[in-house]
Amino acid sequence: QAQVQESGGGLVQAGGSLRLSCTSSGHTGSYSMGWFRQGSGEEREFVAGIDWSGDTTYYGDSVKGRFTISRDKDKNTVYLQMNSLKPEDTAVYYCARRSGTRVALTPPLYDYWGQGTQVTVSS
């Protein structure tokens, strides 16, 4: 049974940085990874995704130029480096895994989800 686990959330002041980590286990074959977030009373939003090779990445418009996704395949870990954080980045951040080599931008296309990690940005 594949599992996905996030870590690294917390409280940070506006303009600060955080790095989230996501470790995937219990899987076979190639897979791509994505980060989503969900603010209070909001729909789950695509943040960033990375393909199996690590060569192709996608970002949501609201985080382009501020967030960077990367992966270490040897460690089965994906990272989300978040810089220049804003109060509107406050949300629960979820890591998700999908089988195959390509990134998907919508939640239903992902097979496994982590429990989420809270990121709070104070003004």
N, C-alpha and C positions, 0 to 999 in steps of 0.2 A: 504494500500500500504506500503510494507516494505521499510525502508530507512536505509542507512548506512552512517555514518559520521565520518571522521578521524579528528584528531587534534594532535598537538605536534611536527610538523616538524620545521625546522629552520636551522640555520647556526652553525656549530661546527667545531672545529679544529680536525685534525687527532689525533686519540687516545682518543678522548672524547666520551661522551655518550649522547644519547637522548632516550626518551620514547614516543612512539606513542600510542595513544588511539583510539579506534573505538567503537562507540555506534550504536547498531542496534535497530530499533523500528518498530512498525506496523506489527509484525509477530505473527504467532501462530505455535506451534509445535517445534520439535527439529531442530537444525541447527548447522552446523559447520562453522568455519570462517577461512579465509586465508588472508595473506598479500602477495602482489605482488609489484614489482617495475619496473619502466621503465625509463631507461636513455635516453638521447637525441639520436635519431637515432637508438635506440635498440628495440628489442622485449620485451614484458612484461615478466618478470621473476618471478618464484615462489620463495618466501622468507621463509615463514613459514605458518604452518596451525595447527589448533587445533580442536579436535573432540568435540561432544556435551558434553561429560562427563568432558572434560578437562584433561583426563588421558593420551591421546595419542596426541603426537605432531610430526610434521615433519619439517625439515629444508632443505633449499637449501644448496648445498655443499659450496658455497662461504660465508655462514654466520654461519655455524656450529661452536659451541664453543664461538661465540661472541654475537649472538642474542638469546633472549628467548621470547617465546610467552606464554601468560597466559590469563585466562578469569575469569571474575567475573559474574556468571550467574544472581545473584541478581540484578546487575546493567546493565545487557545486554551489557557488555563492554569487549572488548578484548584489550590486551596490547602487544606491541612489545618493549621490552627493548633491546636497541642496544648499545653495548659496543665496545671498541677498534675500533672505526670507522675509515675507510680508505677513501681516496678520491674516490676510485672506488665504494663506496657505494652511491655516489651522484646520486639521481634519484627522480622521483615522486613516492611516496609510496601510494599504493591503498589497501584499505580493501575491502573484498568481503565476501558475505554470500551465503551459499547454504543450501537448505532444506535437512534434513537427519542427520544421526549421524556420518558419515565418512568424513574424509578430502579428498579433491581432489587436485591434483597437477597442473591442467591445467585450464586456465581462462574460457574456454567455459562451464565448469561444474558448474560455479557459477552463481547465479540468480541475485544478486543485488550487485552494486558497489558504493563505495563512489566517491567523486570528486577528491580525491588525495591530498596529502600534500607533499610539497617540502622538501627534505633533501639535504643539501649541506655540504660537508666535505672539508674543506680547508687544503692544505698541509703545 
